[in-house]
């Protein structure tokens, strides 16, 4: 057991001590291994656009899976969102507000319990919850790594611990019209949950390839309906918020083709229109950073566009 703990500590230290990813536009700064009373410690990578200046004010985009955003050479699958390229180009062309990006690394083994919306889960029966916790991935590994869903605390981490640091250190707007959240897959789910739980903090959310199933099976899965019931009660006011969804049609994204339309119907029911809500289907796109990178400009112009 001692040797196992030593190995884990070595691995964790290596994980969080990686060199900064290389960016082709702007600059990158890091808050290394930020400790928290709500979640496991993790890196926070902050991207600043070209010519960032304290004399200007910037919008803020909080992004999930922060280790996957910039440099494919540093990621586990050799793919990245290329956020610096996409946003740098959009800013240079004056298509969006000037914005900084706060990339919050996931917790590794805690990713699923941090990103799984907690209140919809807690609306399930005890038997349903127990069944969900027993779910495995296709490789037989536990989806939740034997942990308990912790997303309410994860959002507290962002709002109560990360955001105050960003607001103090950088020259940014702090109101909802300039504060956004984004992610893909489970990161898309937690971004949607964030704007619902903290509508006075986040004014817009980009939810790409939103993983409505929560786990990796659709049959006898009560999770999507629990999410949709939650949305009916907790979607924020459409007059003050913008929400973007999308999905592809291959690999894991194929699971979303029957589910996203149900979410879209709720959006319409709650008063969302084309001015404050967009859902896009991308035929042939798969569930990968490469696909998200190729279409990332679309939600960015929708949420941060200079009208």
ChimeraX attribute file (.defattr): number of C-alpha atoms within 10 A of each C-alpha:
attribute: neighborCount
match mode: 1-to-1
recipient: residues
	/A:1	6
	/A:2	7
	/A:3	8
	/A:4	9
	/A:5	10
	/A:6	11
	/A:7	12
	/A:8	12
	/A:9	12
	/A:10	11
	/A:11	12
	/A:12	15
	/A:13	12
	/A:14	11
	/A:15	14
	/A:16	18
	/A:17	12
	/A:18	12
	/A:19	10
	/A:20	14
	/A:21	18
	/A:22	14
	/A:23	16
	/A:24	12
	/A:25	19
	/A:26	16
	/A:27	16
	/A:28	19
	/A:29	13
	/A:30	15
	/A:31	14
	/A:32	14
	/A:33	17
	/A:34	16
	/A:35	14
	/A:36	17
	/A:37	11
	/A:38	17
	/A:39	18
	/A:40	17
	/A:41	16
	/A:42	21
	/A:43	22
	/A:44	24
	/A:45	23
	/A:46	23
	/A:47	25
	/A:48	22
	/A:49	21
	/A:50	14
	/A:51	9
	/A:52	18
	/A:53	12
	/A:54	11
	/A:55	7
	/A:56	11
	/A:57	18
	/A:58	23
	/A:59	20
	/A:60	31
	/A:61	24
	/A:62	22
	/A:63	27
	/A:64	25
	/A:65	19
	/A:66	22
	/A:67	25
	/A:68	26
	/A:69	27
	/A:70	27
	/A:71	20
	/A:72	19
	/A:73	13
	/A:74	18
	/A:75	14
	/A:76	10
	/A:77	11
	/A:78	12
	/A:79	19
	/A:80	23
	/A:81	23
	/A:82	23
	/A:83	22
	/A:84	25
	/A:85	16
	/A:86	17
	/A:87	25
	/A:88	21
	/A:89	15
	/A:90	19
	/A:91	17
	/A:92	12
	/A:93	9
	/A:94	12
	/A:95	18
	/A:96	21
	/A:97	21
	/A:98	25
	/A:99	24
	/A:100	25
	/A:101	25
	/A:102	24
	/A:103	24
	/A:104	23
	/A:105	21
	/A:106	22
	/A:107	19
	/A:108	13
	/A:109	14
	/A:110	19
	/A:111	21
	/A:112	24
	/A:113	22
	/A:114	27
	/A:115	27
	/A:116	25
	/A:117	27
	/A:118	19
	/A:119	16
	/A:120	18
	/A:121	21
	/A:122	13
	/A:123	15
	/A:124	16
	/A:125	11
	/A:126	11
	/A:127	9
	/A:128	16
	/A:129	15
	/A:130	11
	/A:131	11
	/A:132	19
	/A:133	18
	/A:134	12
	/A:135	17
	/A:136	16
	/A:137	12
	/A:138	10
	/A:139	6
	/A:140	8
	/A:141	10
	/A:142	14
	/A:143	22
	/A:144	22
	/A:145	16
	/A:146	12
	/A:147	14
	/A:148	14
	/A:149	22
	/A:150	19
	/A:151	23
	/A:152	20
	/A:153	17
	/A:154	23
	/A:155	24
	/A:156	18
	/A:157	18
	/A:158	17
	/A:159	16
	/A:160	14
	/A:161	16
	/A:162	19
	/A:163	19
	/A:164	12
	/A:165	13
	/A:166	16
	/A:167	13
	/A:168	10
	/A:169	10
	/A:170	17
	/A:171	18
	/A:172	20
	/A:173	16
	/A:174	19
	/A:175	14
	/A:176	19
	/A:177	19
	/A:178	22
	/A:179	24
	/A:180	29
	/A:181	27
	/A:182	27
	/A:183	24
	/A:184	25
	/A:185	23
	/A:186	27
	/A:187	27
	/A:188	27
	/A:189	25
	/A:190	30
	/A:191	31
	/A:192	26
	/A:193	28
	/A:194	27
	/A:195	27
	/A:196	21
	/A:197	18
	/A:198	16
	/A:199	18
	/A:200	15
	/A:201	20
	/A:202	28
	/A:203	23
	/A:204	32
	/A:205	31
	/A:206	32
	/A:207	27
	/A:208	29
	/A:209	32
	/A:210	25
	/A:211	25
	/A:212	23
	/A:213	21
	/A:214	23
	/A:215	20
	/A:216	16
	/A:217	13
	/A:218	15
	/A:219	7
	/A:220	7
	/A:221	16
	/A:222	17
	/A:223	21
	/A:224	21
	/A:225	17
	/A:226	17
	/A:227	22
	/A:228	19
	/A:229	15
	/A:230	18
	/A:231	19
	/A:232	14
	/A:233	10
	/A:234	15
	/A:235	21
	/A:236	23
	/A:237	14
	/A:238	17
	/A:239	11
	/A:240	14
	/A:241	24
	/A:242	27
	/A:243	28
	/A:244	22
	/A:245	22
	/A:246	23
	/A:247	30
	/A:248	24
	/A:249	18
	/A:250	16
	/A:251	12
	/A:252	16
	/A:253	22
	/A:254	18
	/A:255	20
	/A:256	20
	/A:257	14
	/A:258	9
	/A:259	18
	/A:260	21
	/A:261	12
	/A:262	13
	/A:263	21
	/A:264	17
	/A:265	12
	/A:266	16
	/A:267	20
	/A:268	12
	/A:269	11
	/A:270	17
	/A:271	13
	/A:272	22
	/A:273	14
	/A:274	9
	/A:275	12
	/A:276	18
	/A:277	22
	/A:278	20
	/A:279	17
	/A:280	16
	/A:281	14
	/A:282	14
	/A:283	11
	/A:284	13
	/A:285	20
	/A:286	19
	/A:287	19
	/A:288	19
	/A:289	19
	/A:290	17
	/A:291	20
	/A:292	23
	/A:293	18
	/A:294	13
	/A:295	17
	/A:296	19
	/A:297	19
	/A:298	15
	/A:299	24
	/A:300	23
	/A:301	16
	/A:302	21
	/A:303	27
	/A:304	23
	/A:305	16
	/A:306	12
	/A:307	8
